[in-house]
Amino acid sequence: MKTFAIGLAAAAMAATSAAAEMTLSFKWGNIPLCTSGRPNTVANPEFVLRGVPAGTNRITFKLKDLNVPTYNHGGGTVKVQMSGSGKIPAGVFKYKSPCPPSGVHTYEWTATAKAGSKTLATARARRNYPE
């Protein structure tokens, strides 16, 4: 498991401000177009996290098709250090790509900040595929 630096300033704000929340954003990136219902195994997109709580030592990512929530697209886990830009680069882990069998589906990435077995924060980001 690779280790990545996550925004120290954002973590400090989250620890001192009750209103601060962890946020997540992403773009699909250069994954192959898939509309057959048979997902490809692809590298994760770049993620941007803000407001990561102090004490976080890893973040787990999970993808869900909100139109077919029982399908397991997988995800991955990355170790983090509290400094840097808040970006998790593309290509850190593999998952099953979005691949609706017909039309457009809505997909949601969930990022969960953890310290040991304790969940510190959760953030979600949705995008349609294909866009």
Secondary structure, DSSP 8 states (H G I E B T S, - for coil): --EEEE-HHHHHHHHH-TT---EEEE---S-----SS---EEE---EEEES--TT--EEEEEEEETTSTTS---EEEEEEEE-S-SEE-TTSSEEE----SSS-EEEEEEEEEEETTEEEEEEEEEEEE--
